[in-house]
Amino acid sequence: MIEARSVRVGFVCVRNAGRSQMASAFAERERAERGLEGSIEVVTGGTHPAETVHEAVVTVMHEVGIDPSDREPREITTDELESCNIVATMGCSTLDVSEAESSTDVRDWALDDPAGEGLDTVREIRDEIETRVRDLFDELDSEAGEGSEASEKPEGTSTVR
């Protein structure tokens, strides 16, 4: 189980209208299902946010019981990102977390963009995101179980996975 101190996880892409919205929604659900509301903080944003979440994303998320229709893409700052323990970029970010100045663990998930894609493709992207988010929470649980301080940022440079 993740320790009581907070771990801050960010999900970022350029437009914050598809992949990062799905990832943050799955993370919020995972956090609730594992009873970690006080231990995991989820943030999301884009470097150049869109006006709305992609309609296809809303549709396929409804299929798995998540309603993202009230979510709004938002801009995320470098300060917000550097305050995260882990930042997952979706493969398109213009993220600027300097390795020399930050101990944020940056992971590039390199996911396809759902913008303009058909529902079957968006479903595949959604399912990949759900798996990666679940794996991330399993990793955090595992690290906490091994006695490591999952809530502390790793020392040294950023990691891109």
C-alpha positions in Angstrom: 0.0 0.0 0.0 1.2 3.5 -0.8 2.4 5.4 2.2 0.3 8.2 3.7 2.4 11.0 2.3 1.2 12.3 -1.0 2.6 11.3 -4.4 1.9 13.8 -7.2 1.4 12.3 -10.7 0.9 14.4 -13.8 -0.4 13.4 -17.2 0.5 15.8 -20.0 0.1 16.3 -23.7 0.0 19.4 -25.9 -3.7 19.8 -26.3 -5.0 18.1 -23.1 -8.0 17.0 -25.0 -7.5 13.3 -25.4 -4.8 11.0 -24.0 -3.9 13.0 -20.9 -7.6 13.4 -20.1 -8.2 9.7 -20.4 -5.1 9.0 -18.3 -6.1 11.4 -15.5 -9.6 10.0 -15.5 -8.3 6.4 -15.2 -5.9 7.5 -12.5 -8.7 9.2 -10.5 -10.7 6.0 -10.8 -7.7 3.8 -9.8 -7.0 6.1 -6.8 -10.6 5.8 -5.6 -10.8 2.0 -6.1 -7.6 1.5 -4.1 -8.7 4.0 -1.4 -5.8 6.3 -2.0 -7.6 9.7 -2.2 -5.4 11.2 0.4 -2.1 9.7 -0.9 -2.2 10.3 -4.7 -2.7 13.7 -6.3 -3.5 13.6 -10.0 -2.8 16.6 -12.2 -3.3 17.0 -15.9 -2.8 19.7 -18.5 -1.4 20.7 -21.8 1.3 23.0 -23.1 -1.1 24.4 -25.7 -4.6 23.3 -24.5 -7.6 22.8 -26.8 -11.0 24.3 -26.2 -12.8 21.0 -25.5 -12.1 17.3 -24.9 -12.3 15.3 -28.2 -15.9 14.0 -28.7 -14.6 10.5 -29.6 -12.8 10.4 -26.2 -16.0 11.3 -24.4 -17.8 8.6 -26.3 -15.3 5.8 -25.6 -14.8 6.8 -21.9 -18.6 6.6 -21.4 -18.3 3.0 -22.6 -16.1 2.2 -19.5 -18.3 4.1 -17.1 -16.3 7.4 -17.0 -17.9 10.7 -18.0 -15.3 13.2 -19.1 -17.9 15.5 -20.7 -17.4 18.2 -17.9 -13.6 18.2 -18.2 -11.9 21.2 -19.7 -8.4 21.2 -21.2 -6.1 23.4 -19.2 -2.6 24.8 -19.4 0.0 23.2 -17.2 3.0 25.1 -16.0 6.6 24.0 -15.6 6.4 24.7 -11.9 3.4 22.3 -11.6 5.3 19.6 -13.5 8.4 20.0 -11.4 6.3 19.6 -8.3 5.2 16.1 -9.5 7.0 12.9 -8.5 6.1 11.3 -11.9 5.0 13.0 -15.1 3.7 10.8 -18.0 3.8 12.6 -21.3 1.6 11.1 -24.0 4.2 11.3 -26.8 3.5 14.8 -28.1 4.5 17.1 -25.3 6.7 20.2 -25.5 7.5 19.5 -21.9 10.3 21.6 -20.4 11.4 19.9 -17.2 15.1 20.4 -17.2 17.1 17.4 -16.1 19.6 19.5 -14.3 17.0 21.3 -12.3 14.3 18.7 -11.6 14.1 15.3 -10.0 10.8 14.6 -11.6 10.6 11.2 -13.1 9.4 11.9 -16.7 8.1 9.0 -18.7 7.1 9.4 -22.4 4.3 6.9 -23.1 4.5 7.6 -26.9 0.8 7.0 -27.5 -1.0 7.6 -30.8 -3.1 10.8 -30.9 -6.9 10.1 -30.9 -7.7 13.4 -32.7 -9.6 12.7 -35.9 -9.5 8.9 -35.4 -12.4 6.5 -35.6 -13.9 5.0 -32.5 -12.2 1.7 -32.8 -8.7 3.3 -32.9 -9.7 5.6 -29.9 -10.8 2.5 -28.0 -7.4 0.9 -28.6 -5.7 4.0 -27.3 -8.0 4.2 -24.3 -7.3 0.5 -23.4 -3.5 1.1 -23.7 -3.8 4.1 -21.4 -5.9 2.2 -18.9 -3.3 -0.5 -18.7 -0.4 1.9 -18.3 -2.2 3.8 -15.5 -3.0 0.5 -13.7 0.7 -0.6 -14.1 1.8 2.8 -12.7 -0.4 2.3 -9.6 0.9 -1.2 -9.2 4.5 0.1 -9.4 3.8 2.7 -6.8 2.2 0.0 -4.5 5.2 -2.2 -5.1 7.7 0.5 -4.3 5.8 1.3 -1.1 5.7 -2.4 -0.2 9.5 -2.7 -0.6 10.0 0.0 1.9 11.0 2.7 -0.5 9.6 6.2 -0.1 7.2 6.2 -3.1 6.3 9.8 -2.2 9.8 11.1 -2.5 11.1 12.2 -5.9 14.0 10.1 -7.1 17.3 11.9 -6.7 19.4 12.7 -9.8 18.1 13.2 -13.3 14.8 12.7 -14.9 14.0 9.3 -16.4 12.3 9.0 -19.8 10.7 5.6 -20.2 
